[in-house]
Structure formats: structure tokens, C-alpha cells
Amino acid sequence: QVQLVESGGGLVQAGGSLRLSCAASGSIFSIMGWYRQAPGKQRELVATITSDGTTNYADSVKGRFTISRDNAKNTVYLQMNSLKPEDTAVYYCNARRVFEVPYWGKGTLVTVSS
């Protein structure tokens, strides 16, 4: 059974940085990524990365967040810099393979204080 285990969330002041990690079990995923859900809002895409390193970012995080992955460890990272209060949300790891349903982690809370 596939498991995605996130870590690295916490409380940080505006302008600060955090690094999220998501370790996945099983074989490599074609796409891994991060989504977030703020209170009262829908879950939204933050960033994705393919197995060959192609990345995609939401406009709201471009230039501040960097997604990366270590295929040998089956782990995806999200480096978050210049954090803003509006980045406060539960961040979810997502992993997908072709012809399979997407897998989700349980989420890690990021709180940015002003």
C-alpha cells in the first residue's frame, strides 16, 4: 500500500522560510507535487514535478517556492521562501502514476504569522 509521509510544517513569521518533505513508499511516481488548502477555501495546486524534473508552479508562489525531488529516495521537497500570511494552509503531498488513482498524504500545517 502506498504511503506518503509529509514533514516540515510549522509556524514561521512572514518573510521566513520552511522546507517540506514527502517520502513515498513503493515504486517511482511519474508526477509528484504539493497542494494546499486554506481554511474555508478549496484545495489548490502549489507545484508539481515530473520524474525527469519538469516543474510547474502556481502563479502565487512563482519565484518564492522551489519544488525538487530525489528519485532514489522517492521523496519530493518544497522549499518555501519569503512566506506570506496568505500561504497559511495545510499542505498535502500528491503522487501519481499512469493509469493509477492519485495518492495523497495526510497533510502538514504551515502557519505564517504577520
N, C-alpha and C positions, 0 to 999 in steps of 0.2 A: 504494500500500500504506500502510495506516495505521501510524503510529509514535507511540508515547507515550514521551517522554523525561523522566525524573524527575531532580530535582536537589534539593540542600539537606540531605541527610542528614549525619550526623557524630556526634561524641562530645560529650556535654554532661553536666554534673553535675545531679544531682537538684535540681529546683526551677527549672531553666533553661528556655530556650525555643529552638525551632527552627522554621523555615518551609520546608516542602516545596513544590516547584513541579512541575507536569507539563504539558509543552507537547505538544499533539496536532497531527498533520497531518490534512489533509482537511477535510471539512465538519463543521458543528457536531454535537455529540452531545446526545442527549436527557437522558442522565444521565452524570455523571462522579463519580468517587469515589476513596476510598482504602481499601485493605485492608492488613492486616499479618499477618505470620507470625513468631512467636517460635520459637526452637529447640525442636524436639520437640512443637510444637503445630500445630493446623490453622490455615489462613488464616481470618481473621475480618474482618468489616466494621468499619471505623472511622467513616466518614462518607460520605454521598453528597449531591449537589446536582443539581437538575434545571436545565434551560435557563432556567426562569423564576425560579430562585433558591430553590426549596423545599429545605430541608435535612433530613437525618436523621442522628442520631448514635448510636453505641453508648453504652450507659449508662456504661461505664467511662471515657469521655472527655468526657461532657457537662460543660459549664462550664469545661473546660480547653482544648479544641481548637475551632478555628473553620475551617470549610471555606468557600471562596469561589471564584468563577470569573470570568474575563474572556472573554466570548463572542467579542469582537472578536479576541482573541489565541488563542482556543481553548485556554485554559490554566486549570487548576484549581490551587488552593493549599490548603495545610493549615497553619494557624498552630497550633503546639503550645506551650502554656504549662504551667507547673507540672509539668514532666515528672517521671515516677517511674521507678525501675529496671524496673518491670513493663511499661513502654512500650517497652522494648528489643525490636526486631524489624526485619525487613526490611519496608519499606512499599512497597506496589505501587499504582500508579495504574490505574484501571479506567475504561473509557469504553464507552458503549452507545448504539446507535441502534435504533429499532424495526425488527424483522424481520432484524436482523443479530446475529451472534455477538458476544459482548463482547470487547473488546480489552484487553490487559494490557501494562504497562510491564515493564522488566526488574527493577525494584526498587531501592530505596536504603536503606542500612543506617542505622538510628538506634540508638545505644548510649547509655544513660543510666547513669551511674555513681553509686553511693551515697556 
